[in-house]
Amino acid sequence: MSASIVGLGQTEFSKNAGRSETRLAAEAILAALADAGLTVADVDGLVSYTIDPVEETELVRTLGIPAVTWSSRVPYGGGGSQGVIQHAAAAVSYGAARTVIAYRACKTRSATRYGSADVRPASSGHGGTTATQWCLPYGVLTPASWMSLNATRYMHDHGVTSADFGRAVVQLRDYAATNPNAHFHGRPITLDDHQSSRWIAEPAIRLFDCCQETDGAVALVITAADRAADTPQPIDIVAAVAAAPFEEEVATNHYTADLAVMGSTRLMAQRLFERTPRDDVDVAMIYDAFTPMLFMQLEALGFCGPGEAKDFVADGNLGPAGRLPTNTNGGLIGEGYIHGLNLTGEAVRQLRGASVNQIPDARTAVVSAGRTGLLLRRP
């Protein structure tokens, strides 16, 4: 793929931004353009999520973008978070645009909280899935409860316990503790702390297994690789893949043959690693809205076998000296939740050598969001 990420910008991550999503998006975009050494006049493409509240026309007007020749929206919420990079890369690779901004702005703490129950049916147009109608009568009302059904099956099949999940969270919180932009900056935890946090969906998900409801924005600038050579710190997009197998649902994914396996991630990984061996990966950013998702993706990506994630994690492999340093910003659990796009930002920082938890000589990074993923490489 002949496309590169050339700019990264973000706002602070907080519980009350005190300004609109449009302003948050504009701030992140301006920061990303400055990072790339480009201006608003260079922008001719915009990509975001179907659920992002910031309309393209608002950004064009707010920023003074002269014209947009490409715009698109990616579905699937956080699972589609790396799809925005795929769309942007496709646009610049075949010439539909020259400079595309991928952005996400949200106020999921001070405005609509993602962790709250939403009992509105899918037909109401509020973002539900068709499957929601089968969950609501049984009290499965929130993202944590949706995920807990799959997680409980996974735990049963492989003898995984809450303490196993807790060992991963301790490692993520260690990263967050040294990240000034993280919600849990300066606040590492012990396994006992994790095990003492209250249940959200017993027996699978405790409070400390949950990502942070966050206000903030992230933006990335994507250009064709030939143009990227003129920017200060380009990162090559080696592969950008999406996968949505038959019978998989968005979030309420309770209809596949094996609930303990993330089939979309398996399929995505097959294509992601077609030309790049897993052993080449120096650092990983894996979508951790809830800890069980991290375990299931480690296995589906092929970094360990089925049921082996608990031992892989217990051996310290997510940490800075491990086989696969993972979510070095603290992840969505420790840093904040900008729908997974902040994980992409951390991958870029790692490959530039600019992370607060820098992995020495990191050259190749994988970013996984379940059904969408990236391979990035430092030139």
DAFENKA-V784877 format. One record per pair of residues at least 6 apart in sequence whose ideal C-beta (glycine too) atoms are under 7 Angstrom apart, sorted by the first residue. I is the first residue (numbers start at 1). J is the second residue. Records with the same first field share a line. If there is no record, write none. Layout:
I = J + J
This chain:
1 = 89 + 93 + 237 + 238 + 239 + 240
2 = 93 + 224 + 225
3 = 89 + 92 + 93 + 222 + 224 + 225 + 237
4 = 223 + 225 + 228 + 234 + 235 + 236 + 237
5 = 220 + 221 + 222 + 235 + 237 + 348
6 = 36 + 221 + 223 + 228 + 231 + 234
7 = 32 + 33 + 35 + 36 + 38 + 220 + 221
8 = 32 + 35 + 220 + 345 + 348
9 = 28 + 29 + 30 + 31 + 32 + 35 + 219
10 = 28 + 31 + 216 + 217 + 218 + 342 + 345
11 = 24 + 27 + 28 + 216 + 217
12 = 181 + 216
13 = 181 + 183 + 214 + 216 + 335 + 336
14 = 215 + 216
15 = 109 + 110 + 215
16 = 109 + 110 + 215
17 = 24 + 107 + 110 + 215 + 216
21 = 53 + 54 + 105 + 106 + 107
22 = 54 + 58 + 62
24 = 105 + 216 + 217
25 = 54 + 59 + 103 + 105 + 217 + 219
26 = 59 + 62 + 63
27 = 217
28 = 103 + 217 + 218 + 219
29 = 63 + 101 + 103 + 219
32 = 101 + 219 + 220 + 221
33 = 39 + 40 + 221
36 = 221 + 231
37 = 231 + 232
38 = 99 + 221
40 = 63 + 64 + 65
41 = 66
42 = 99
43 = 65 + 99 + 101
44 = 67 + 68 + 69 + 70 + 97 + 98 + 99
45 = 68 + 69 + 70 + 71 + 88 + 91 + 97 + 99 + 100 + 101
46 = 56 + 59 + 68 + 71 + 100 + 101
47 = 71 + 72 + 84 + 87 + 88 + 100 + 102
48 = 54 + 73 + 84 + 103 + 104
49 = 73 + 74 + 80 + 84 + 104 + 339
50 = 73 + 74 + 75
51 = 77 + 127
52 = 104 + 105
54 = 105
56 = 68 + 71
59 = 65
60 = 68
69 = 96 + 97
70 = 91 + 96 + 97 + 100
72 = 87
74 = 80 + 83 + 84 + 87
76 = 250 + 371
77 = 250 + 251 + 339
78 = 287 + 289 + 339 + 340 + 369
79 = 250 + 369 + 370 + 371 + 372
80 = 369 + 371 + 372
81 = 287 + 339 + 340 + 341 + 369 + 372
82 = 240 + 344 + 367 + 369 + 372 + 373 + 374
83 = 242 + 372
84 = 102
85 = 102 + 220 + 222 + 237 + 240 + 344 + 374
86 = 240 + 242 + 372
88 = 100 + 102 + 222
89 = 222 + 237 + 240
91 = 97 + 100
92 = 98 + 100 + 222 + 223 + 224
93 = 224
98 = 223 + 224 + 227
99 = 221 + 223
100 = 222
101 = 219 + 221
102 = 219 + 220 + 222
103 = 217 + 219
104 = 217 + 218 + 338 + 339 + 341
105 = 217
106 = 215 + 338 + 339
107 = 215
108 = 114 + 213 + 214 + 337
109 = 213 + 214 + 215
110 = 215
113 = 213
114 = 143 + 213
115 = 142 + 143 + 144 + 213
117 = 141 + 142
118 = 126
119 = 136 + 141
120 = 126 + 128
121 = 128 + 132 + 133
122 = 128 + 129 + 130 + 132 + 133
129 = 249 + 250 + 251 + 252
131 = 249 + 252 + 254
132 = 252
135 = 146 + 252
140 = 146
143 = 251 + 289
144 = 200 + 201 + 205 + 210 + 290
145 = 201
146 = 251 + 252
147 = 205 + 290 + 292 + 293
148 = 201 + 204 + 205
149 = 254 + 259
150 = 253 + 259
151 = 204 + 205 + 292
152 = 203 + 204
153 = 259 + 260
154 = 160 + 260 + 292 + 296
155 = 203 + 204
157 = 260
158 = 307
160 = 295 + 310
162 = 195 + 203 + 206
163 = 191 + 195
164 = 310 + 313
165 = 209 + 291 + 292
166 = 191 + 194 + 195
167 = 191 + 313 + 314
168 = 291 + 294 + 313 + 318
169 = 194 + 208 + 209 + 291 + 333
170 = 189 + 190 + 191 + 194
171 = 318 + 319
172 = 327 + 330 + 331 + 333 + 334
173 = 184 + 188 + 189 + 330 + 334
174 = 188
175 = 327 + 328 + 329 + 330 + 334 + 357
176 = 182 + 184 + 185 + 330 + 334 + 335
177 = 184 + 185 + 186 + 187 + 188
178 = 356 + 357
179 = 185 + 329 + 330 + 335 + 356 + 357
180 = 356
181 = 335
182 = 329 + 330 + 334 + 335 + 336
183 = 212 + 335 + 336
184 = 330 + 334
189 = 208
194 = 206 + 208
197 = 206 + 207 + 208
198 = 206 + 207
199 = 206
200 = 206 + 207 + 210
204 = 292
205 = 290
209 = 290 + 291
210 = 290 + 333
211 = 288 + 289 + 332 + 333 + 337
212 = 332 + 336 + 337
213 = 337
214 = 336 + 337 + 338
216 = 336 + 338
217 = 338
218 = 338 + 341 + 342 + 345
220 = 344
225 = 236
228 = 234
233 = 352
234 = 379
235 = 348 + 351 + 352 + 376 + 378
236 = 376 + 377 + 379
237 = 374 + 376
238 = 276 + 375 + 376 + 377
239 = 272 + 374 + 375
240 = 374
241 = 268 + 271 + 272 + 372 + 373
242 = 268 + 371 + 372
243 = 264 + 267 + 268 + 371
244 = 264 + 371
245 = 263 + 264 + 267
247 = 255 + 256
248 = 256 + 263 + 264
249 = 255
256 = 263
261 = 300
262 = 296 + 297 + 300 + 370
264 = 370 + 371
265 = 297 + 300 + 301 + 368 + 370
266 = 300
268 = 371 + 372 + 373
269 = 300 + 301 + 302
272 = 373 + 375
276 = 364 + 375
278 = 302 + 303
280 = 364
281 = 324 + 364 + 365 + 366
282 = 359 + 362 + 363 + 364 + 365
283 = 325 + 328 + 350 + 359 + 362 + 365
284 = 324 + 326 + 365 + 366
285 = 327 + 343 + 344 + 346 + 347 + 365 + 367
286 = 294 + 297 + 298 + 326 + 327 + 368
287 = 293 + 297 + 332 + 340 + 343 + 368 + 369 + 370
288 = 294 + 327 + 331 + 332 + 333
289 = 332
291 = 333
293 = 370
295 = 309 + 310
297 = 368 + 370
298 = 304 + 309 + 312
299 = 305 + 306 + 308 + 309
301 = 368
303 = 324
304 = 312
316 = 322
317 = 323 + 324
318 = 324 + 325 + 326
319 = 325
320 = 357 + 359
325 = 359
327 = 343
328 = 346 + 350 + 355 + 357 + 359
329 = 335 + 342 + 346
332 = 340
335 = 342
336 = 342
340 = 369
343 = 367
344 = 367 + 374
346 = 355
347 = 365 + 367 + 376
349 = 355
350 = 358 + 359 + 362 + 365
351 = 362 + 363 + 365 + 376 + 378
363 = 377 + 378
364 = 375 + 377
365 = 376
366 = 373 + 375
367 = 373 + 374 + 376
